[in-house]
Amino acid sequence: MSTAAAPARQLDPDSVSELRQATEHIHAEFGTSATTPALLKRIATTANAFGDGLRHHCRPVDTDDGLFVLRGLDIDDAAAGPTPDSWATAGDSGAAHDITLLLLATVMGNPIAWEGQQDGRFVHNIVPSPGHETEQTGASSTVLLSPHTEDAFHPGRAHLLMLGCMRNHDDIATTAASVRKTRLSERDVRTLTRPVLPILPDDAYAEAQGYAEEPPPVPALFASEDGITLRFDPAYTPLDQADDAYRSAYGRLGEELARVSVAVSLAPGEVLVVDNDLVVHGRVPFQARYDGTDRWLKRASVRVPGRRTRPLTEAHEHGYGQSAIEAHAR
């Protein structure tokens, strides 16, 4: 895994001031980041009025790295309060930063939430939680969080994933690997663009795991107009159901992603923006203390209207009964 610096975009002082003032006004008016139609409407109205400078910083991912780190925002560690011990107890912890992330997400596209995850909030708290240390979810800690496409099981998954850092005293890295950086043979690409295996819902979607209908097979790779994209989650892909040739090709894809993987250790205030069609992400293992000082990220998911990076056949998938809520349908 490479420790090379991820591409970065530095917010200029005027953009930081514009974003901070907007956040303060909305937070003062609503006092919460809990989802309401009025809050979402105000977020959209405010984001649509932002200037060209801030919009330029939020332009689409434009390199084969498939990601960038947005810098320039600050977080007061003491004012942030203790790291919650789970998303369920987080409530409005760091609510102002939820609003900041939602404003940025709205400039980039259309924020989405999931009815079956974190009470339908549009910004999730990603914190280590007691009893979940070894799961393949954001609440884990002591295990490697395997590189994966966010919500890979669902056809309505985000095009962009945003991870905003509230606290990271231990410099715990998010891992990221772009399929555009890999070297795969034409034969492997042909093999992996066939819909052979399903991707099952992860442990964050307990209700979806009991869905009765047959899981649909999906391709791991897709040759879009702009280049190869991927849909990858080995922890929830039943590889034992495939033949040797497919498993071998899938294994080589995993090896290539590991070869080109980079480690991104976010500082408070930084926001990692990941193209979810190009990049798989994960997290290195760490030992949680559960003393209010553990790593704390905020997560937002964004759809980009009009994007053509996925097979049209995805429209026919059942999504295991899970529904996404769009903040500002366009």
BELWOGI-V269511 format. One record per backbone hydrogen bond with DSSP energy under -1.0 kcal/mol. CO is the residue of the C=O (numbers start at 1). NH is the residue of the N-H. E is the energy in kcal/mol with one decimal. If there is no record, write none. Layout:
co | nh | e
CO | NH | E
CO | NH | E
This chain:
co | nh | e
2 | 263 | -1.8
7 | 69 | -2.4
9 | 71 | -2.9
12 | 16 | -2.3
13 | 17 | -2.5
14 | 18 | -2.4
15 | 19 | -2.4
16 | 20 | -2.7
17 | 21 | -2.6
18 | 22 | -1.9
19 | 23 | -2.3
20 | 24 | -2.6
21 | 25 | -2.3
22 | 26 | -2.2
23 | 27 | -2.9
24 | 28 | -2.3
25 | 29 | -1.8
26 | 30 | -2.6
27 | 31 | -2.5
36 | 40 | -2.4
37 | 41 | -2.2
38 | 42 | -2.2
39 | 43 | -2.5
40 | 44 | -2.2
41 | 45 | -2.6
42 | 46 | -2.5
43 | 47 | -2.7
44 | 48 | -2.2
46 | 49 | -1.0
47 | 50 | -1.3
51 | 55 | -1.7
52 | 56 | -2.3
53 | 57 | -1.6
54 | 58 | -1.2
56 | 59 | -1.5
63 | 66 | -1.7
66 | 275 | -3.1
68 | 273 | -3.1
69 | 9 | -2.8
70 | 271 | -2.1
71 | 11 | -3.1
76 | 80 | -1.9
90 | 93 | -2.3
92 | 95 | -1.9
94 | 98 | -1.4
95 | 99 | -1.9
96 | 100 | -1.9
97 | 101 | -2.3
98 | 102 | -2.4
99 | 103 | -2.4
100 | 104 | -2.2
101 | 105 | -2.6
102 | 106 | -2.1
103 | 107 | -1.5
104 | 108 | -1.7
105 | 109 | -1.6
110 | 303 | -2.6
111 | 327 | -2.7
113 | 325 | -3.3
114 | 117 | -1.7
117 | 120 | -1.5
118 | 121 | -2.0
124 | 299 | -2.5
126 | 297 | -2.2
129 | 132 | -2.0
132 | 135 | -1.4
133 | 141 | -2.2
137 | 140 | -1.7
139 | 129 | -2.3
141 | 286 | -2.8
145 | 283 | -1.4
148 | 281 | -2.2
149 | 152 | -1.4
151 | 154 | -2.0
154 | 157 | -1.3
159 | 276 | -2.4
160 | 302 | -2.5
161 | 274 | -3.0
162 | 300 | -2.3
163 | 272 | -3.0
164 | 298 | -3.0
165 | 269 | -3.0
167 | 296 | -2.5
168 | 171 | -1.8
173 | 284 | -2.0
174 | 264 | -3.4
175 | 282 | -2.0
176 | 262 | -3.2
177 | 280 | -2.3
178 | 181 | -1.5
185 | 189 | -2.3
186 | 190 | -2.5
187 | 191 | -2.4
188 | 192 | -2.6
189 | 193 | -1.2
191 | 194 | -1.1
192 | 220 | -1.7
192 | 221 | -2.0
194 | 196 | -1.3
197 | 218 | -3.0
202 | 205 | -2.1
205 | 209 | -1.5
207 | 210 | -1.0
208 | 211 | -1.8
220 | 231 | -2.5
222 | 224 | -1.3
222 | 229 | -2.5
227 | 224 | -1.7
229 | 222 | -2.2
232 | 149 | -3.3
233 | 236 | -1.7
234 | 237 | -1.2
236 | 200 | -3.0
237 | 239 | -2.1
238 | 241 | -2.0
239 | 242 | -1.8
243 | 247 | -2.4
244 | 248 | -2.4
245 | 249 | -2.1
246 | 250 | -2.7
247 | 251 | -2.4
248 | 252 | -2.1
249 | 253 | -2.0
250 | 254 | -2.2
251 | 255 | -2.2
252 | 256 | -2.4
253 | 257 | -2.5
254 | 258 | -2.0
255 | 259 | -2.0
256 | 260 | -1.9
261 | 2 | -3.1
262 | 176 | -2.1
264 | 174 | -2.8
267 | 270 | -2.4
270 | 165 | -2.7
271 | 70 | -3.3
272 | 163 | -2.7
273 | 68 | -1.8
274 | 161 | -2.6
275 | 278 | -1.3
275 | 279 | -2.7
277 | 230 | -2.6
278 | 179 | -3.0
280 | 177 | -2.2
281 | 148 | -1.9
282 | 175 | -1.1
283 | 145 | -2.4
292 | 83 | -2.1
296 | 166 | -2.8
296 | 167 | -1.8
297 | 126 | -3.0
298 | 164 | -3.1
299 | 124 | -2.7
300 | 162 | -2.9
301 | 112 | -2.3
302 | 159 | -2.3
302 | 160 | -2.5
303 | 110 | -3.1
304 | 307 | -1.5
311 | 314 | -1.6
312 | 315 | -1.7
313 | 316 | -1.7
314 | 317 | -1.8
318 | 321 | -1.4
319 | 322 | -2.2
323 | 115 | -1.9
325 | 113 | -2.1
